[in-house]
Amino acid sequence: MPYTQKGAAPRVKSGFVAILGRPNAGKSTLLNALTGEKVAIVTAKPQTTRNRIAGVVEVKPRKGVHPAAQIVFVDTPGVHKPASQLDRRMLQEVYNALESRDLVLVLVDATRQIRLQPPQSGPNEKNAAGGRSEDEFLLNLVRKLDCPVFLVLTKIDLVSRQTLLPLIATLTSQFNFAQVIPISARKRDGLDLLVRKIVEVLPVGQRYYPPDQYTDQPMRFMVAELIRERILVETGEEVPYASAVVIERFEEPLASVRNPLTRIAAVIYCERAGQKAILIGKGGSKLKEIGTGARRQIESLLGTRVFLELHVIVEPGWRESRGFVESLDWRAQLERLGGDQAGDSAEDQEDSAEDQEQEPS
């Protein structure tokens, strides 16, 4: 629903732009570079993003170039063949992003070798889908779309022109992209051109968000993601992918308080006792590192001092639990919070954390 304000709101070019790509293609890095804010967490590990995330960019008019615009970029989890309930939920986030979009950006890491075969159609297409590579799986998602699709080649600062041209030829032979735009989000190379080309194809309409809002995420979800980012950075092996973070308490200070303090309690879920031991570390050292690193990021986000309390709970096989996985979505969490405030979730409140296995930071 468009954003409304008092008086006659000026019409601008506006629309939703879905960002698709394989894991580690640079989707979240691009979103952060375009918004100028840390909208999405970024690590070197694949599958860092689990939910679709909107980043809002206000584009000022440039005389003779483009009018004013509001672009709502929708970052999505890395496209990969699902192997668990969590993977299937992440893929559903991709499908949801494609349902309401005016434009799609397909990001391809220019430093990575791609695996493609000629597209198949007809009665054997369904059977062939199971044997497709991850790259073909990605392209198959956009082949039936009825909107413009841009090919965005990322990390071009790390490859030579001789490498780039054959890659473009291979990809454009697979799909008729409306635009092919090489970029380096880290160096901001090509971003102005990308924004200009996006504005050209967006319809004329009204803003979907207030001009000063840069994301649709609630603060408590962004805080949970910052904690999960530290887990991804501080741990290895299977632990980051078997971990989930839920904010259980988020107490904001009064605006009138000097030197305000935000109190936050979060639970880190993992699947096995061995993973819990790694997350806690000897004498609680690893959990303290995670908490200290996350707290600094959260203080920067909120602009207040932060008291952060972390607990670790073993939830066996949570990645295969549909109910648990769906409960991690921040939209579902907001609905649940609304029910709690209305007094509709008294039974849930009685199920206290004291009944769970946990460790204080």
C-alpha positions in Angstrom: 0.0 0.0 0.0 1.4 3.4 -1.0 2.6 5.7 1.8 0.2 8.6 2.3 0.9 12.0 3.8 -1.0 15.2 4.4 -1.7 17.4 1.4 -1.2 16.4 -2.2 1.7 13.9 -2.3 3.9 14.5 -5.4 3.9 11.6 -7.8 7.2 10.0 -8.4 8.6 7.0 -10.1 8.3 4.1 -7.7 8.3 0.3 -7.5 9.7 -2.9 -6.1 13.0 -4.4 -7.4 13.7 -8.0 -6.4 17.4 -8.9 -6.1 18.1 -12.5 -6.9 21.4 -14.5 -7.0 23.3 -17.5 -5.9 24.7 -17.5 -2.4 27.6 -15.0 -2.0 26.8 -13.2 -5.2 26.9 -9.8 -3.4 23.2 -9.2 -3.0 23.3 -7.8 0.6 26.5 -5.9 -0.1 24.7 -4.2 -3.0 21.7 -3.4 -0.9 23.8 -1.8 1.8 25.8 0.2 -0.8 22.6 1.5 -2.4 20.8 2.5 0.8 24.0 3.8 2.5 22.9 1.9 5.6 23.6 -1.6 7.0 20.2 -3.0 6.0 21.4 -6.6 5.7 24.2 -8.5 7.4 27.2 -9.5 5.3 29.7 -12.2 5.8 31.9 -14.4 3.7 29.8 -17.4 4.5 27.1 -18.5 2.0 23.4 -18.4 2.9 23.9 -15.5 5.3 20.5 -14.0 4.4 17.5 -16.0 5.4 14.6 -13.6 4.9 13.6 -11.2 2.3 14.6 -7.7 3.3 13.5 -4.4 1.9 15.9 -1.5 1.5 14.3 1.9 0.4 16.3 4.3 -1.7 15.2 7.9 -2.4 16.5 9.1 -5.7 16.7 12.8 -6.2 15.7 14.2 -9.6 18.4 15.0 -12.1 17.4 17.4 -14.7 17.6 15.9 -18.2 18.5 12.5 -16.7 15.7 11.1 -14.5 12.8 12.3 -12.3 12.6 11.8 -8.5 12.0 8.1 -7.5 11.6 5.8 -4.6 13.1 2.3 -5.3 12.2 -0.5 -2.9 14.9 -3.1 -3.2 14.0 -6.5 -1.9 17.0 -8.6 -0.9 16.4 -12.4 -0.9 18.2 -15.5 0.3 20.7 -17.0 -2.0 19.0 -19.2 -4.6 20.0 -22.9 -4.1 18.2 -26.2 -4.3 16.5 -26.8 -1.0 17.7 -29.6 1.2 15.9 -28.8 4.5 12.7 -27.2 5.8 14.8 -24.0 6.4 16.0 -24.1 2.8 12.5 -24.5 1.5 11.4 -21.6 3.7 14.3 -19.5 2.2 13.3 -20.4 -1.3 9.7 -19.4 -0.5 11.0 -16.0 0.5 12.4 -15.8 -3.1 9.1 -16.7 -4.6 7.3 -14.2 -2.4 9.6 -11.5 -3.6 8.9 -12.4 -7.2 5.1 -12.1 -6.7 5.1 -8.3 -6.3 7.9 -6.8 -8.3 8.3 -4.3 -11.1 11.8 -5.3 -12.0 14.2 -8.1 -11.2 18.0 -7.9 -10.8 19.8 -11.2 -11.3 23.2 -10.9 -9.7 26.1 -13.1 -10.9 29.5 -13.2 -9.3 31.9 -12.4 -12.1 34.7 -14.2 -10.2 32.9 -17.6 -10.1 32.7 -20.2 -12.9 29.1 -20.8 -13.9 27.6 -24.1 -15.0 24.9 -23.8 -17.7 23.2 -25.9 -20.3 20.8 -24.8 -23.0 17.4 -24.1 -21.5 14.9 -27.0 -22.0 11.2 -26.7 -22.6 8.3 -29.0 -23.3 7.2 -32.3 -21.7 10.8 -33.1 -20.5 11.3 -29.8 -18.7 10.0 -30.9 -15.4 12.2 -34.0 -15.3 15.3 -32.1 -16.4 14.8 -29.6 -13.6 16.1 -32.0 -11.0 19.4 -32.4 -12.9 20.0 -28.7 -13.5 22.9 -26.9 -11.9 22.3 -24.2 -9.3 23.0 -21.6 -12.0 20.3 -23.1 -14.2 18.0 -23.3 -11.2 18.4 -19.5 -10.7 17.8 -18.6 -14.4 14.8 -20.9 -14.5 13.1 -18.7 -11.8 13.1 -15.7 -14.1 12.4 -17.2 -17.5 8.7 -17.0 -17.0 8.5 -13.5 -15.5 6.6 -10.8 -17.3 8.7 -7.9 -16.1 12.1 -6.5 -17.1 15.1 -8.5 -15.8 18.6 -6.9 -15.5 21.7 -9.0 -15.4 24.1 -7.4 -12.9 27.6 -8.8 -12.9 29.2 -8.2 -9.4 32.8 -8.0 -8.1 34.1 -6.7 -11.5 37.0 -5.1 -9.7 38.4 -8.6 -9.2 38.3 -9.8 -12.8 39.8 -8.7 -16.2 37.8 -7.5 -19.1 38.9 -10.6 -21.0 37.1 -12.7 -18.4 34.0 -10.6 -18.3 33.1 -10.5 -22.0 32.8 -14.3 -22.4 30.7 -14.5 -19.2 28.3 -11.9 -20.6 28.0 -13.8 -23.9 27.2 -17.0 -22.1 24.5 -15.5 -19.9 22.9 -13.5 -22.6 22.6 -16.6 -24.8 20.4 -18.1 -22.0 18.0 -15.2 -21.4 17.1 -11.9 -23.1 18.1 -9.5 -20.3 16.7 -6.0 -20.6 20.0 -4.6 -19.4 23.5 -5.9 -18.6 25.3 -3.8 -16.0 28.7 -4.7 -14.5 29.3 -3.3 -11.0 31.5 -3.3 -8.0 29.4 -2.5 -5.0 32.5 -2.3 -2.8 34.0 0.4 -5.0 30.6 1.9 -6.0 31.5 1.3 -9.6 28.4 1.2 -11.9 25.9 2.0 -9.1 24.8 5.3 -10.6 24.2 3.7 -14.0 22.3 0.9 -12.3 20.0 3.3 -10.4 19.4 5.4 -13.5 18.4 2.3 -15.6 16.1 1.1 -12.8 14.4 4.5 -12.6 13.8 4.4 -16.4 11.7 1.3 -16.2 9.7 2.0 -13.0 6.1 3.2 -13.3 4.9 6.6 -12.1 3.2 6.4 -8.8 3.5 7.3 -5.2 6.0 6.5 -2.4 5.5 3.3 -0.5 7.5 4.4 2.5 8.2 7.8 4.2 11.2 9.5 2.5 13.4 9.1 5.6 12.7 5.3 6.1 15.4 3.0 4.7 14.0 -0.5 5.5 10.9 -2.3 6.5 12.5 -4.3 9.2 11.7 -3.7 12.9 14.6 -2.9 15.1 14.3 -6.1 17.1 14.8 -8.2 13.9 17.8 -6.1 12.9 19.3 -6.7 16.3 18.7 -10.4 16.0 20.5 -10.4 12.6 23.5 -8.5 14.1 23.8 -11.2 16.8 23.6 -13.9 14.1 26.2 -12.1 12.1 28.6 -12.4 15.0 27.9 -16.1 15.2 28.7 -16.4 11.5 32.0 -14.6 12.1 33.0 -16.2 15.3 32.2 -19.8 14.6 32.8 -22.3 11.8 31.8 -25.7 10.5 28.1 -26.4 10.9 27.4 -24.1 13.9 26.5 -20.9 11.9 23.9 -22.7 9.8 22.4 -24.6 12.7 22.0 -21.4 14.7 19.0 -19.1 14.9 18.4 -16.0 17.1 15.2 -14.8 18.6 14.8 -11.6 20.7 12.8 -12.3 23.8 13.0 -8.9 25.5 13.6 -5.5 24.0 13.2 -2.7 26.5 13.7 0.7 24.9 14.6 3.6 27.3 12.5 6.7 27.8 13.4 9.5 25.4 13.9 11.9 28.3 16.5 9.7 30.0 20.1 10.9 29.9 22.6 8.4 28.6 19.8 5.9 27.7 20.3 2.2 28.0 18.4 -0.4 25.9 18.0 -3.8 27.6 17.9 -6.8 25.2 17.6 -10.5 25.9 18.1 -13.0 23.1 18.1 -16.7 22.7 20.5 -18.5 20.3 19.0 -21.8 19.2 21.2 -24.6 18.0 20.5 -28.3 17.2 23.0 -30.3 19.2 24.8 -30.2 22.6 28.1 -30.1 20.8 27.1 -27.0 19.0 26.0 -25.4 22.2 29.4 -26.1 23.7 31.1 -24.4 20.8 28.8 -21.4 21.1 29.4 -21.0 24.8 33.1 -21.8 24.7 35.4 -22.5 27.6 34.2 -20.7 30.7 31.7 -18.8 28.5 34.5 -17.1 26.4 33.0 -17.6 23.0 29.5 -16.4 24.0 31.2 -13.4 25.5 33.0 -12.7 22.2 29.7 -13.0 20.3 27.9 -10.7 22.8 30.6 -8.1 22.8 30.9 -7.9 19.1 27.1 -7.8 18.6 26.6 -5.2 21.3 29.0 -2.8 19.6 27.1 -3.1 16.3 23.7 -2.8 18.1 24.8 0.3 20.0 25.8 1.9 16.6 22.4 0.9 15.2 20.3 2.2 18.1 22.4 5.1 19.2 22.1 4.1 22.9 24.1 2.0 25.3 23.0 -1.6 25.3 22.8 -4.3 27.9 22.8 -7.6 26.0 21.9 -10.9 27.6 22.4 -14.1 25.6 21.2 -17.6 26.3 21.9 -20.8 24.3 19.1 -23.4 23.9 19.3 -26.8 22.2 16.3 -27.3 19.8 17.1 -30.7 18.1 16.4 -30.7 14.4 14.9 -27.2 14.3 15.8 -26.7 10.6 13.4 -29.6 9.7 10.6 -28.2 11.9 8.2 -26.3 9.7 6.5 -24.6 12.7 9.8 -23.5 14.2 11.3 -22.3 10.9 8.2 -20.2 10.2 8.2 -18.7 13.7 11.7 -17.2 12.9 10.2 -14.9 10.3 10.0 -11.4 11.8 6.5 -10.9 10.3 5.3 -13.9 12.3 7.1 -12.6 15.4 5.3 -9.2 15.1 2.0 -11.0 14.9 2.8 -13.0 17.9 3.9 -9.9 19.8 0.7 -8.2 18.9 -1.3 -11.1 20.3 0.7 -11.1 23.5 0.0 -7.4 24.0 -3.7 -8.0 23.5 -3.7 -10.8 26.1 -4.3 -13.5 23.5 -1.2 -15.5 24.3 -1.3 -16.1 28.0 -0.5 -19.8 27.6 2.6 -19.0 25.6 3.8 -16.7 28.3 3.4 -19.4 30.9 5.8 -21.6 29.0 8.8 -19.9 30.6 12.4 -20.1 29.6 13.2 -21.7 32.9 11.9 -25.0 31.5 14.5 -24.8 28.7 18.2 -25.8 28.8 20.1 -22.5 28.7 23.4 -20.8 29.7 23.8 -17.1 30.7 26.5 -15.0 29.0 
